[in-house]
Amino acid sequence: MNADSSVGRRTWQKNAVWRVLQAQNDFVSAKELHRLLRDDGQRIGLATVYRQLSTLHMSGNLDCIEHGGIRLYRVCLAQRKHHHHLVCERCGRTVEISPPDEDWLKAVAAEHGFTVSSHTLEVYGLCNSCRDRSDQMRVSDPPCP
């Protein structure tokens, strides 16, 4: 997928946002992306960055997660079927995972009188590295008085 396949017309702003996002390996916030664009010499407003991120996300070109109350974006790596994410609460490391059977989700919704129109799923926890660091900290902590 690319910026041209998203909803709306092709603009230099959308192309600039897309180009910088493609160069990122990790998720970035709108403010971080805005800073990267400005550092690259682009004269683009923060509101425009938010609009372009929304358009690219709605078209399926970007993944969006929430970490620490902030929305983060990344070019969708799994340019395949529907997917979800495991997100480390401490470092933000993200892993793409296959969703459970969507028929299960529809059945659970129907059981409670709902019809599914959309859904999101991110699973939060600690990655191995952060968990190991937490375990080491607990071992070295003095006992409570």
N, CA, C and O atoms as CSV, one atom per row, in Angstrom:
chain,resi,resn,atom,element,x,y,z
A,1,MET,N,N,0.839,-1.169,0.000
A,1,MET,CA,C,0.000,0.000,0.000
A,1,MET,C,C,0.884,1.232,0.000
A,1,MET,O,O,2.069,1.174,0.328
A,2,ASN,N,N,0.283,2.337,-0.372
A,2,ASN,CA,C,1.028,3.580,-0.341
A,2,ASN,C,C,0.094,4.750,-0.128
A,2,ASN,O,O,-1.124,4.590,-0.045
A,3,ALA,N,N,0.674,5.912,-0.044
A,3,ALA,CA,C,-0.113,7.108,0.235
A,3,ALA,C,C,-1.131,7.371,-0.862
A,3,ALA,O,O,-2.184,7.950,-0.594
A,4,ASP,N,N,-0.842,6.961,-2.091
A,4,ASP,CA,C,-1.775,7.187,-3.188
A,4,ASP,C,C,-3.041,6.363,-3.046
A,4,ASP,O,O,-4.085,6.749,-3.571
A,5,SER,N,N,-2.972,5.233,-2.346
A,5,SER,CA,C,-4.140,4.366,-2.223
A,5,SER,C,C,-5.045,4.781,-1.073
A,5,SER,O,O,-6.066,4.139,-0.827
A,6,SER,N,N,-4.682,5.850,-0.366
A,6,SER,CA,C,-5.518,6.300,0.741
A,6,SER,C,C,-6.642,7.187,0.228
A,6,SER,O,O,-6.654,7.617,-0.925
A,7,VAL,N,N,-7.572,7.440,1.113
A,7,VAL,CA,C,-8.725,8.248,0.767
A,7,VAL,C,C,-8.283,9.681,0.510
A,7,VAL,O,O,-7.366,10.176,1.165
A,8,GLY,N,N,-8.928,10.348,-0.437
A,8,GLY,CA,C,-8.641,11.755,-0.691
A,8,GLY,C,C,-7.613,11.938,-1.783
A,8,GLY,O,O,-7.103,10.984,-2.371
A,9,ARG,N,N,-7.329,13.204,-2.031
A,9,ARG,CA,C,-6.400,13.510,-3.111
A,9,ARG,C,C,-4.955,13.432,-2.637
A,9,ARG,O,O,-4.656,13.471,-1.443
A,10,ARG,N,N,-4.091,13.321,-3.608
A,10,ARG,CA,C,-2.662,13.260,-3.320
A,10,ARG,C,C,-2.151,14.686,-3.115
A,10,ARG,O,O,-2.360,15.555,-3.962
A,11,THR,N,N,-1.484,14.918,-1.992
A,11,THR,CA,C,-0.944,16.243,-1.691
A,11,THR,C,C,0.510,16.105,-1.273
A,11,THR,O,O,0.964,15.020,-0.908
A,12,TRP,N,N,1.237,17.216,-1.328
A,12,TRP,CA,C,2.633,17.161,-0.896
A,12,TRP,C,C,2.715,16.842,0.588
A,12,TRP,O,O,3.658,16.190,1.036
A,13,GLN,N,N,1.714,17.306,1.361
A,13,GLN,CA,C,1.720,17.032,2.791
A,13,GLN,C,C,1.585,15.535,3.063
A,13,GLN,O,O,2.311,14.971,3.881
A,14,LYS,N,N,0.641,14.901,2.361
A,14,LYS,CA,C,0.440,13.459,2.542
A,14,LYS,C,C,1.693,12.702,2.118
A,14,LYS,O,O,2.115,11.761,2.791
A,15,ASN,N,N,2.282,13.111,1.009
A,15,ASN,CA,C,3.506,12.452,0.539
A,15,ASN,C,C,4.655,12.633,1.529
A,15,ASN,O,O,5.425,11.700,1.760
A,16,ALA,N,N,4.777,13.822,2.114
A,16,ALA,CA,C,5.850,14.078,3.082
A,16,ALA,C,C,5.654,13.235,4.337
A,16,ALA,O,O,6.603,12.631,4.837
A,17,VAL,N,N,4.426,13.195,4.846
A,17,VAL,CA,C,4.126,12.379,6.029
A,17,VAL,C,C,4.431,10.918,5.732
A,17,VAL,O,O,5.065,10.240,6.540
A,18,TRP,N,N,3.984,10.430,4.577
A,18,TRP,CA,C,4.180,9.026,4.199
A,18,TRP,C,C,5.666,8.691,4.101
A,18,TRP,O,O,6.109,7.649,4.584
A,19,ARG,N,N,6.435,9.591,3.466
A,19,ARG,CA,C,7.870,9.344,3.276
A,19,ARG,C,C,8.591,9.232,4.623
A,19,ARG,O,O,9.407,8.330,4.812
A,20,VAL,N,N,8.297,10.134,5.554
A,20,VAL,CA,C,8.957,10.108,6.863
A,20,VAL,C,C,8.511,8.882,7.656
A,20,VAL,O,O,9.327,8.251,8.328
A,21,LEU,N,N,7.226,8.542,7.585
A,21,LEU,CA,C,6.744,7.348,8.292
A,21,LEU,C,C,7.416,6.080,7.782
A,21,LEU,O,O,7.736,5.187,8.567
A,22,GLN,N,N,7.632,5.996,6.475
A,22,GLN,CA,C,8.275,4.812,5.906
A,22,GLN,C,C,9.705,4.643,6.413
A,22,GLN,O,O,10.217,3.525,6.457
A,23,ALA,N,N,10.345,5.733,6.792
A,23,ALA,CA,C,11.729,5.673,7.273
A,23,ALA,C,C,11.813,5.277,8.748
A,23,ALA,O,O,12.906,5.037,9.260
A,24,GLN,N,N,10.670,5.207,9.435
A,24,GLN,CA,C,10.649,4.882,10.864
A,24,GLN,C,C,10.476,3.383,11.075
A,24,GLN,O,O,9.672,2.740,10.399
A,25,ASN,N,N,11.232,2.835,12.012
A,25,ASN,CA,C,11.072,1.424,12.372
A,25,ASN,C,C,10.065,1.237,13.491
A,25,ASN,O,O,9.451,0.176,13.614
A,26,ASP,N,N,9.897,2.262,14.301
A,26,ASP,CA,C,9.029,2.176,15.465
A,26,ASP,C,C,7.805,3.064,15.287
A,26,ASP,O,O,7.728,3.872,14.362
A,27,PHE,N,N,6.853,2.893,16.196
A,27,PHE,CA,C,5.685,3.759,16.231
A,27,PHE,C,C,6.127,5.160,16.644
A,27,PHE,O,O,7.035,5.307,17.463
A,28,VAL,N,N,5.492,6.189,16.082
A,28,VAL,CA,C,5.785,7.578,16.439
A,28,VAL,C,C,4.480,8.320,16.703
A,28,VAL,O,O,3.436,7.990,16.140
A,29,SER,N,N,4.558,9.318,17.561
A,29,SER,CA,C,3.396,10.164,17.832
A,29,SER,C,C,3.281,11.227,16.739
A,29,SER,O,O,4.214,11.444,15.966
A,30,ALA,N,N,2.134,11.876,16.690
A,30,ALA,CA,C,1.940,12.963,15.729
A,30,ALA,C,C,2.941,14.086,15.988
A,30,ALA,O,O,3.484,14.666,15.048
A,31,LYS,N,N,3.184,14.390,17.259
A,31,LYS,CA,C,4.128,15.462,17.588
A,31,LYS,C,C,5.552,15.095,17.192
A,31,LYS,O,O,6.296,15.939,16.691
A,32,GLU,N,N,5.937,13.832,17.415
A,32,GLU,CA,C,7.274,13.385,17.013
A,32,GLU,C,C,7.401,13.423,15.492
A,32,GLU,O,O,8.427,13.853,14.966
A,33,LEU,N,N,6.375,12.980,14.792
A,33,LEU,CA,C,6.384,13.016,13.330
A,33,LEU,C,C,6.478,14.460,12.840
A,33,LEU,O,O,7.217,14.752,11.900
A,34,HIS,N,N,5.737,15.350,13.470
A,34,HIS,CA,C,5.786,16.768,13.109
A,34,HIS,C,C,7.207,17.303,13.268
A,34,HIS,O,O,7.701,18.023,12.400
A,35,ARG,N,N,7.868,16.951,14.379
A,35,ARG,CA,C,9.251,17.385,14.598
A,35,ARG,C,C,10.182,16.840,13.517
A,35,ARG,O,O,11.041,17.558,13.006
A,36,LEU,N,N,10.003,15.557,13.172
A,36,LEU,CA,C,10.833,14.943,12.133
A,36,LEU,C,C,10.624,15.639,10.783
A,36,LEU,O,O,11.581,15.863,10.042
A,37,LEU,N,N,9.393,15.972,10.474
A,37,LEU,CA,C,9.093,16.676,9.225
A,37,LEU,C,C,9.734,18.062,9.219
A,37,LEU,O,O,10.318,18.472,8.216
A,38,ARG,N,N,9.626,18.782,10.334
A,38,ARG,CA,C,10.216,20.120,10.432
A,38,ARG,C,C,11.746,20.031,10.330
A,38,ARG,O,O,12.379,20.858,9.675
A,39,ASP,N,N,12.330,19.019,10.986
A,39,ASP,CA,C,13.784,18.818,10.903
A,39,ASP,C,C,14.218,18.528,9.472
A,39,ASP,O,O,15.348,18.822,9.083
A,40,ASP,N,N,13.303,17.947,8.693
A,40,ASP,CA,C,13.564,17.617,7.294
A,40,ASP,C,C,13.318,18.822,6.374
A,40,ASP,O,O,13.458,18.721,5.156
A,41,GLY,N,N,12.951,19.957,6.972
A,41,GLY,CA,C,12.737,21.167,6.179
A,41,GLY,C,C,11.316,21.352,5.668
A,41,GLY,O,O,11.057,22.268,4.888
A,42,GLN,N,N,10.405,20.509,6.088
A,42,GLN,CA,C,9.012,20.620,5.636
A,42,GLN,C,C,8.281,21.668,6.468
A,42,GLN,O,O,8.341,21.646,7.697
A,43,ARG,N,N,7.596,22.574,5.799
A,43,ARG,CA,C,6.773,23.573,6.492
A,43,ARG,C,C,5.348,23.036,6.514
A,43,ARG,O,O,4.564,23.257,5.591
A,44,ILE,N,N,5.037,22.328,7.587
A,44,ILE,CA,C,3.748,21.668,7.708
A,44,ILE,C,C,3.241,21.861,9.139
A,44,ILE,O,O,4.009,21.760,10.095
A,45,GLY,N,N,1.961,22.135,9.275
A,45,GLY,CA,C,1.381,22.360,10.590
A,45,GLY,C,C,1.044,21.060,11.303
A,45,GLY,O,O,0.828,20.025,10.673
A,46,LEU,N,N,1.003,21.132,12.620
A,46,LEU,CA,C,0.677,19.953,13.419
A,46,LEU,C,C,-0.734,19.450,13.113
A,46,LEU,O,O,-0.954,18.240,13.053
A,47,ALA,N,N,-1.690,20.356,12.919
A,47,ALA,CA,C,-3.063,19.942,12.589
A,47,ALA,C,C,-3.090,19.172,11.273
A,47,ALA,O,O,-3.847,18.211,11.131
A,48,THR,N,N,-2.276,19.586,10.317
A,48,THR,CA,C,-2.193,18.880,9.033
A,48,THR,C,C,-1.616,17.488,9.228
A,48,THR,O,O,-2.076,16.534,8.601
A,49,VAL,N,N,-0.614,17.361,10.089
A,49,VAL,CA,C,-0.034,16.044,10.386
A,49,VAL,C,C,-1.109,15.133,10.969
A,49,VAL,O,O,-1.233,13.981,10.553
A,50,TYR,N,N,-1.886,15.635,11.926
A,50,TYR,CA,C,-2.970,14.836,12.511
A,50,TYR,C,C,-3.975,14.409,11.439
A,50,TYR,O,O,-4.405,13.255,11.421
A,51,ARG,N,N,-4.353,15.330,10.546
A,51,ARG,CA,C,-5.309,14.993,9.472
A,51,ARG,C,C,-4.758,13.914,8.553
A,51,ARG,O,O,-5.469,12.974,8.200
A,52,GLN,N,N,-3.493,14.047,8.165
A,52,GLN,CA,C,-2.893,13.065,7.260
A,52,GLN,C,C,-2.770,11.704,7.935
A,52,GLN,O,O,-3.001,10.675,7.299
A,53,LEU,N,N,-2.408,11.688,9.214
A,53,LEU,CA,C,-2.332,10.420,9.947
A,53,LEU,C,C,-3.701,9.754,10.005
A,53,LEU,O,O,-3.816,8.542,9.820
A,54,SER,N,N,-4.725,10.538,10.257
A,54,SER,CA,C,-6.080,9.993,10.312
A,54,SER,C,C,-6.479,9.391,8.969
A,54,SER,O,O,-7.018,8.286,8.916
A,55,THR,N,N,-6.217,10.109,7.895
A,55,THR,CA,C,-6.553,9.624,6.552
A,55,THR,C,C,-5.800,8.340,6.225
A,55,THR,O,O,-6.389,7.379,5.730
A,56,LEU,N,N,-4.506,8.324,6.498
A,56,LEU,CA,C,-3.695,7.139,6.203
A,56,LEU,C,C,-4.099,5.954,7.078
A,56,LEU,O,O,-4.086,4.811,6.620
A,57,HIS,N,N,-4.456,6.218,8.326
A,57,HIS,CA,C,-4.902,5.140,9.215
A,57,HIS,C,C,-6.242,4.572,8.748
A,57,HIS,O,O,-6.412,3.354,8.686
A,58,MET,N,N,-7.179,5.437,8.424
A,58,MET,CA,C,-8.507,4.984,7.992
A,58,MET,C,C,-8.439,4.196,6.683
A,58,MET,O,O,-9.298,3.353,6.425
A,59,SER,N,N,-7.438,4.458,5.866
A,59,SER,CA,C,-7.292,3.741,4.598
A,59,SER,C,C,-6.586,2.397,4.770
A,59,SER,O,O,-6.464,1.632,3.813
A,60,GLY,N,N,-6.117,2.106,5.996
A,60,GLY,CA,C,-5.463,0.828,6.253
A,60,GLY,C,C,-3.966,0.830,6.022
A,60,GLY,O,O,-3.328,-0.219,6.103
A,61,ASN,N,N,-3.393,1.995,5.736
A,61,ASN,CA,C,-1.953,2.075,5.497
A,61,ASN,C,C,-1.127,2.174,6.773
A,61,ASN,O,O,0.069,1.884,6.760
A,62,LEU,N,N,-1.751,2.580,7.870
A,62,LEU,CA,C,-1.035,2.760,9.132
A,62,LEU,C,C,-1.655,1.934,10.238
A,62,LEU,O,O,-2.872,1.759,10.301
A,63,ASP,N,N,-0.794,1.427,11.113
A,63,ASP,CA,C,-1.236,0.862,12.384
A,63,ASP,C,C,-1.286,2.007,13.376
A,63,ASP,O,O,-0.508,2.956,13.279
A,64,CYS,N,N,-2.193,1.918,14.325
A,64,CYS,CA,C,-2.298,2.913,15.383
A,64,CYS,C,C,-2.495,2.178,16.700
A,64,CYS,O,O,-3.373,1.324,16.822
A,65,ILE,N,N,-1.672,2.516,17.682
A,65,ILE,CA,C,-1.832,1.961,19.028
A,65,ILE,C,C,-1.832,3.120,20.008
A,65,ILE,O,O,-1.476,4.245,19.657
A,66,GLU,N,N,-2.230,2.841,21.227
A,66,GLU,CA,C,-2.149,3.842,22.280
A,66,GLU,C,C,-1.156,3.346,23.319
A,66,GLU,O,O,-1.233,2.204,23.772
A,67,HIS,N,N,-0.224,4.213,23.692
A,67,HIS,CA,C,0.792,3.868,24.694
A,67,HIS,C,C,0.974,5.071,25.603
A,67,HIS,O,O,1.349,6.152,25.149
A,68,GLY,N,N,0.710,4.881,26.876
A,68,GLY,CA,C,0.843,5.978,27.826
A,68,GLY,C,C,-0.111,7.122,27.540
A,68,GLY,O,O,0.210,8.280,27.808
A,69,GLY,N,N,-1.284,6.808,26.996
A,69,GLY,CA,C,-2.279,7.834,26.700
A,69,GLY,C,C,-2.027,8.608,25.418
A,69,GLY,O,O,-2.720,9.587,25.142
A,70,ILE,N,N,-1.050,8.187,24.636
A,70,ILE,CA,C,-0.706,8.885,23.392
A,70,ILE,C,C,-0.900,7.926,22.222
A,70,ILE,O,O,-0.477,6.772,22.283
A,71,ARG,N,N,-1.537,8.404,21.162
A,71,ARG,CA,C,-1.681,7.593,19.954
A,71,ARG,C,C,-0.367,7.592,19.185
A,71,ARG,O,O,0.256,8.633,18.975
A,72,LEU,N,N,0.037,6.387,18.770
A,72,LEU,CA,C,1.277,6.208,18.022
A,72,LEU,C,C,0.960,5.533,16.701
A,72,LEU,O,O,0.045,4.713,16.616
A,73,TYR,N,N,1.723,5.883,15.662
A,73,TYR,CA,C,1.458,5.400,14.312
A,73,TYR,C,C,2.705,4.776,13.706
A,73,TYR,O,O,3.833,5.145,14.035
A,74,ARG,N,N,2.472,3.819,12.810
A,74,ARG,CA,C,3.558,3.162,12.077
A,74,ARG,C,C,2.979,2.644,10.769
A,74,ARG,O,O,1.809,2.267,10.701
A,75,VAL,N,N,3.810,2.628,9.731
A,75,VAL,CA,C,3.382,2.021,8.474
A,75,VAL,C,C,3.026,0.579,8.770
A,75,VAL,O,O,3.774,-0.126,9.448
A,76,CYS,N,N,1.898,0.144,8.270
A,76,CYS,CA,C,1.397,-1.202,8.544
A,76,CYS,C,C,2.342,-2.234,7.943
A,76,CYS,O,O,2.487,-2.327,6.724
A,77,LEU,N,N,2.987,-3.014,8.821
A,77,LEU,CA,C,3.937,-4.031,8.365
A,77,LEU,C,C,3.230,-5.255,7.813
A,77,LEU,O,O,3.717,-5.898,6.884
A,78,ALA,N,N,2.099,-5.568,8.379
A,78,ALA,CA,C,1.358,-6.776,7.993
A,78,ALA,C,C,0.388,-6.422,6.877
A,78,ALA,O,O,-0.827,-6.394,7.077
A,79,GLN,N,N,0.933,-6.155,5.716
A,79,GLN,CA,C,0.067,-5.799,4.599
A,79,GLN,C,C,-0.604,-7.072,4.108
A,79,GLN,O,O,-0.426,-7.515,2.973
A,80,ARG,N,N,-1.357,-7.614,4.991
A,80,ARG,CA,C,-2.075,-8.860,4.780
A,80,ARG,C,C,-3.391,-8.728,5.504
A,80,ARG,O,O,-3.949,-7.634,5.596
A,81,LYS,N,N,-3.887,-9.826,6.014
A,81,LYS,CA,C,-5.173,-9.798,6.698
A,81,LYS,C,C,-5.116,-9.027,8.015
A,81,LYS,O,O,-4.057,-8.590,8.464
A,82,HIS,N,N,-6.244,-8.884,8.587
A,82,HIS,CA,C,-6.461,-8.183,9.849
A,82,HIS,C,C,-5.496,-8.687,10.932
A,82,HIS,O,O,-5.225,-9.885,11.012
A,83,HIS,N,N,-4.981,-7.774,11.762
A,83,HIS,CA,C,-4.063,-8.164,12.827
A,83,HIS,C,C,-4.213,-7.240,14.033
A,83,HIS,O,O,-4.857,-6.193,13.957
A,84,HIS,N,N,-3.609,-7.646,15.140
A,84,HIS,CA,C,-3.619,-6.889,16.387
A,84,HIS,C,C,-2.194,-6.800,16.915
A,84,HIS,O,O,-1.255,-7.216,16.237
A,85,HIS,N,N,-2.025,-6.258,18.125
A,85,HIS,CA,C,-0.676,-6.024,18.644
A,85,HIS,C,C,-0.531,-6.410,20.109
A,85,HIS,O,O,-1.459,-6.264,20.904
A,86,LEU,N,N,0.659,-6.907,20.446
A,86,LEU,CA,C,1.127,-7.004,21.826
A,86,LEU,C,C,1.993,-5.765,22.040
A,86,LEU,O,O,2.849,-5.462,21.209
A,87,VAL,N,N,1.782,-5.043,23.144
A,87,VAL,CA,C,2.507,-3.798,23.382
A,87,VAL,C,C,3.134,-3.837,24.769
A,87,VAL,O,O,2.443,-4.071,25.760
A,88,CYS,N,N,4.444,-3.607,24.840
A,88,CYS,CA,C,5.118,-3.533,26.138
A,88,CYS,C,C,4.766,-2.201,26.793
A,88,CYS,O,O,4.950,-1.135,26.206
A,89,GLU,N,N,4.259,-2.284,28.014
A,89,GLU,CA,C,3.848,-1.080,28.744
A,89,GLU,C,C,5.020,-0.180,29.106
A,89,GLU,O,O,4.846,1.025,29.288
A,90,ARG,N,N,6.198,-0.751,29.212
A,90,ARG,CA,C,7.354,0.028,29.642
A,90,ARG,C,C,8.109,0.629,28.459
A,90,ARG,O,O,8.297,1.845,28.409
A,91,CYS,N,N,8.543,-0.193,27.510
A,91,CYS,CA,C,9.401,0.308,26.431
A,91,CYS,C,C,8.655,0.571,25.125
A,91,CYS,O,O,9.197,1.209,24.222
A,92,GLY,N,N,7.419,0.088,25.017
A,92,GLY,CA,C,6.635,0.324,23.811
A,92,GLY,C,C,6.879,-0.670,22.689
A,92,GLY,O,O,6.288,-0.542,21.617
A,93,ARG,N,N,7.742,-1.663,22.912
A,93,ARG,CA,C,7.979,-2.689,21.886
A,93,ARG,C,C,6.634,-3.272,21.466
A,93,ARG,O,O,5.774,-3.538,22.305
A,94,THR,N,N,6.462,-3.468,20.169
A,94,THR,CA,C,5.183,-3.932,19.643
A,94,THR,C,C,5.395,-5.115,18.719
A,94,THR,O,O,6.305,-5.121,17.891
A,95,VAL,N,N,4.543,-6.115,18.873
A,95,VAL,CA,C,4.588,-7.320,18.050
A,95,VAL,C,C,3.210,-7.505,17.425
A,95,VAL,O,O,2.190,-7.404,18.106
A,96,GLU,N,N,3.191,-7.776,16.121
A,96,GLU,CA,C,1.917,-8.036,15.454
A,96,GLU,C,C,1.493,-9.473,15.705
A,96,GLU,O,O,2.305,-10.395,15.630
A,97,ILE,N,N,0.207,-9.654,16.004
A,97,ILE,CA,C,-0.337,-10.988,16.267
A,97,ILE,C,C,-1.591,-11.200,15.433
A,97,ILE,O,O,-2.278,-10.249,15.061
A,98,SER,N,N,-1.874,-12.458,15.148
A,98,SER,CA,C,-3.106,-12.806,14.440
A,98,SER,C,C,-4.257,-12.771,15.429
A,98,SER,O,O,-4.108,-13.196,16.575
A,99,PRO,N,N,-5.403,-12.268,14.994
A,99,PRO,CA,C,-6.541,-12.169,15.909
A,99,PRO,C,C,-7.193,-13.520,16.147
A,99,PRO,O,O,-7.001,-14.464,15.381
A,100,PRO,N,N,-7.976,-13.597,17.233
A,100,PRO,CA,C,-8.776,-14.804,17.412
A,100,PRO,C,C,-9.803,-14.870,16.288
A,100,PRO,O,O,-9.996,-13.898,15.558
A,101,ASP,N,N,-10.438,-15.979,16.157
A,101,ASP,CA,C,-11.456,-16.182,15.136
A,101,ASP,C,C,-12.506,-15.075,15.229
A,101,ASP,O,O,-13.115,-14.884,16.282
A,102,GLU,N,N,-12.719,-14.350,14.137
A,102,GLU,CA,C,-13.686,-13.254,14.168
A,102,GLU,C,C,-15.111,-13.759,14.355
A,102,GLU,O,O,-15.973,-13.012,14.818
A,103,ASP,N,N,-15.371,-15.011,14.005
A,103,ASP,CA,C,-16.698,-15.579,14.264
A,103,ASP,C,C,-16.957,-15.637,15.765
A,103,ASP,O,O,-18.088,-15.440,16.209
A,104,TRP,N,N,-15.906,-15.906,16.551
A,104,TRP,CA,C,-16.040,-15.917,18.002
A,104,TRP,C,C,-16.477,-14.541,18.501
A,104,TRP,O,O,-17.370,-14.434,19.341
A,105,LEU,N,N,-15.844,-13.493,17.979
A,105,LEU,CA,C,-16.171,-12.135,18.386
A,105,LEU,C,C,-17.623,-11.806,18.058
A,105,LEU,O,O,-18.333,-11.223,18.877
A,106,LYS,N,N,-18.057,-12.177,16.874
A,106,LYS,CA,C,-19.448,-11.920,16.475
A,106,LYS,C,C,-20.421,-12.704,17.347
A,106,LYS,O,O,-21.487,-12.200,17.699
A,107,ALA,N,N,-20.058,-13.935,17.695
A,107,ALA,CA,C,-20.931,-14.761,18.542
A,107,ALA,C,C,-21.057,-14.163,19.942
A,107,ALA,O,O,-22.152,-14.117,20.502
A,108,VAL,N,N,-19.933,-13.703,20.512
A,108,VAL,CA,C,-19.965,-13.085,21.841
A,108,VAL,C,C,-20.822,-11.821,21.801
A,108,VAL,O,O,-21.624,-11.582,22.704
A,109,ALA,N,N,-20.652,-11.028,20.772
A,109,ALA,CA,C,-21.446,-9.805,20.644
A,109,ALA,C,C,-22.932,-10.136,20.534
A,109,ALA,O,O,-23.760,-9.516,21.201
A,110,ALA,N,N,-23.269,-11.110,19.695
A,110,ALA,CA,C,-24.671,-11.498,19.508
A,110,ALA,C,C,-25.279,-12.027,20.805
A,110,ALA,O,O,-26.445,-11.769,21.105
A,111,GLU,N,N,-24.487,-12.760,21.561
A,111,GLU,CA,C,-24.947,-13.310,22.838
A,111,GLU,C,C,-25.402,-12.205,23.796
A,111,GLU,O,O,-26.268,-12.417,24.645
A,112,HIS,N,N,-24.805,-11.030,23.641
A,112,HIS,CA,C,-25.137,-9.904,24.511
A,112,HIS,C,C,-25.988,-8.847,23.801
A,112,HIS,O,O,-26.150,-7.732,24.297
A,113,GLY,N,N,-26.529,-9.216,22.628
A,113,GLY,CA,C,-27.417,-8.314,21.905
A,113,GLY,C,C,-26.728,-7.231,21.101
A,113,GLY,O,O,-27.339,-6.211,20.784
A,114,PHE,N,N,-25.456,-7.440,20.767
A,114,PHE,CA,C,-24.706,-6.462,19.984
A,114,PHE,C,C,-24.497,-6.966,18.561
A,114,PHE,O,O,-24.480,-8.171,18.313
A,115,THR,N,N,-24.339,-6.035,17.639
A,115,THR,CA,C,-23.884,-6.331,16.290
A,115,THR,C,C,-22.535,-5.636,16.135
A,115,THR,O,O,-22.428,-4.437,16.390
A,116,VAL,N,N,-21.518,-6.363,15.726
A,116,VAL,CA,C,-20.172,-5.799,15.605
A,116,VAL,C,C,-20.097,-4.908,14.372
A,116,VAL,O,O,-20.423,-5.331,13.263
A,117,SER,N,N,-19.663,-3.664,14.584
A,117,SER,CA,C,-19.429,-2.764,13.452
A,117,SER,C,C,-17.927,-2.569,13.232
A,117,SER,O,O,-17.480,-2.368,12.103
A,118,SER,N,N,-17.159,-2.630,14.314
A,118,SER,CA,C,-15.697,-2.562,14.225
A,118,SER,C,C,-15.132,-2.959,15.583
A,118,SER,O,O,-15.867,-3.102,16.561
A,119,HIS,N,N,-13.818,-3.135,15.626
A,119,HIS,CA,C,-13.170,-3.441,16.895
A,119,HIS,C,C,-11.688,-3.121,16.813
A,119,HIS,O,O,-11.112,-3.018,15.730
A,120,THR,N,N,-11.087,-2.967,17.986
A,120,THR,CA,C,-9.640,-2.832,18.099
A,120,THR,C,C,-9.201,-3.729,19.244
A,120,THR,O,O,-9.959,-3.978,20.181
A,121,LEU,N,N,-7.981,-4.207,19.158
A,121,LEU,CA,C,-7.467,-5.053,20.227
A,121,LEU,C,C,-5.960,-4.887,20.317
A,121,LEU,O,O,-5.227,-5.216,19.384
A,122,GLU,N,N,-5.514,-4.378,21.441
A,122,GLU,CA,C,-4.104,-4.346,21.781
A,122,GLU,C,C,-3.983,-5.025,23.133
A,122,GLU,O,O,-4.771,-4.765,24.042
A,123,VAL,N,N,-2.994,-5.893,23.260
A,123,VAL,CA,C,-2.755,-6.596,24.514
A,123,VAL,C,C,-1.504,-5.978,25.133
A,123,VAL,O,O,-0.441,-5.961,24.513
A,124,TYR,N,N,-1.638,-5.468,26.367
A,124,TYR,CA,C,-0.545,-4.777,27.039
A,124,TYR,C,C,0.070,-5.655,28.119
A,124,TYR,O,O,-0.630,-6.409,28.794
A,125,GLY,N,N,1.383,-5.551,28.276
A,125,GLY,CA,C,2.115,-6.298,29.289
A,125,GLY,C,C,3.566,-5.877,29.252
A,125,GLY,O,O,3.888,-4.786,28.780
A,126,LEU,N,N,4.453,-6.738,29.748
A,126,LEU,CA,C,5.885,-6.464,29.720
A,126,LEU,C,C,6.577,-7.449,28.792
A,126,LEU,O,O,6.319,-8.651,28.849
A,127,CYS,N,N,7.462,-6.938,27.932
A,127,CYS,CA,C,8.258,-7.817,27.080
A,127,CYS,C,C,9.295,-8.525,27.957
A,127,CYS,O,O,9.479,-8.164,29.119
A,128,ASN,N,N,9.968,-9.529,27.398
A,128,ASN,CA,C,10.969,-10.286,28.162
A,128,ASN,C,C,12.049,-9.396,28.760
A,128,ASN,O,O,12.406,-9.552,29.928
A,129,SER,N,N,12.571,-8.466,27.967
A,129,SER,CA,C,13.656,-7.603,28.458
A,129,SER,C,C,13.212,-6.767,29.643
A,129,SER,O,O,13.923,-6.679,30.644
A,130,CYS,N,N,12.041,-6.152,29.538
A,130,CYS,CA,C,11.554,-5.306,30.639
A,130,CYS,C,C,11.169,-6.144,31.849
A,130,CYS,O,O,11.384,-5.721,32.985
A,131,ARG,N,N,10.607,-7.316,31.624
A,131,ARG,CA,C,10.249,-8.200,32.737
A,131,ARG,C,C,11.506,-8.663,33.468
A,131,ARG,O,O,11.533,-8.693,34.698
A,132,ASP,N,N,12.560,-9.029,32.707
A,132,ASP,CA,C,13.824,-9.455,33.322
A,132,ASP,C,C,14.422,-8.330,34.163
A,132,ASP,O,O,14.935,-8.573,35.255
A,133,ARG,N,N,14.355,-7.094,33.653
A,133,ARG,CA,C,14.866,-5.951,34.420
A,133,ARG,C,C,14.053,-5.757,35.695
A,133,ARG,O,O,14.610,-5.429,36.742
A,134,SER,N,N,12.736,-5.960,35.613
A,134,SER,CA,C,11.878,-5.836,36.801
A,134,SER,C,C,12.220,-6.905,37.823
A,134,SER,O,O,12.270,-6.630,39.022
A,135,ASP,N,N,12.460,-8.139,37.349
A,135,ASP,CA,C,12.822,-9.237,38.254
A,135,ASP,C,C,14.142,-8.942,38.956
A,135,ASP,O,O,14.276,-9.196,40.153
A,136,GLN,N,N,15.118,-8.408,38.224
A,136,GLN,CA,C,16.414,-8.082,38.814
A,136,GLN,C,C,16.270,-6.996,39.870
A,136,GLN,O,O,16.936,-7.044,40.904
A,137,MET,N,N,15.410,-6.024,39.621
A,137,MET,CA,C,15.201,-4.944,40.586
A,137,MET,C,C,14.572,-5.492,41.866
A,137,MET,O,O,14.947,-5.084,42.965
A,138,ARG,N,N,13.620,-6.410,41.728
A,138,ARG,CA,C,12.957,-6.966,42.902
A,138,ARG,C,C,13.923,-7.779,43.756
A,138,ARG,O,O,13.849,-7.736,44.984
A,139,VAL,N,N,14.832,-8.522,43.117
A,139,VAL,CA,C,15.792,-9.348,43.854
A,139,VAL,C,C,16.733,-8.469,44.661
A,139,VAL,O,O,17.106,-8.829,45.777
A,140,SER,N,N,17.122,-7.323,44.117
A,140,SER,CA,C,18.090,-6.469,44.802
A,140,SER,C,C,17.440,-5.495,45.783
A,140,SER,O,O,18.149,-4.860,46.563
A,141,ASP,N,N,16.120,-5.358,45.767
A,141,ASP,CA,C,15.442,-4.450,46.697
A,141,ASP,C,C,15.543,-4.985,48.120
A,141,ASP,O,O,15.413,-6.189,48.341
A,142,PRO,N,N,15.773,-4.101,49.084
A,142,PRO,CA,C,15.799,-4.564,50.484
A,142,PRO,C,C,14.385,-4.944,50.924
A,142,PRO,O,O,13.406,-4.425,50.388
A,143,PRO,N,N,14.281,-5.842,51.889
A,143,PRO,CA,C,12.955,-6.234,52.368
A,143,PRO,C,C,12.269,-5.067,53.065
A,143,PRO,O,O,12.928,-4.172,53.594
A,144,CYS,N,N,10.954,-5.084,53.060
A,144,CYS,CA,C,10.174,-4.039,53.734
A,144,CYS,C,C,10.352,-4.161,55.240
A,144,CYS,O,O,10.429,-5.274,55.762
A,145,PRO,N,N,10.418,-3.021,55.958
A,145,PRO,CA,C,10.575,-3.073,57.427
A,145,PRO,C,C,9.302,-3.563,58.091
A,145,PRO,O,O,9.246,-3.672,59.316
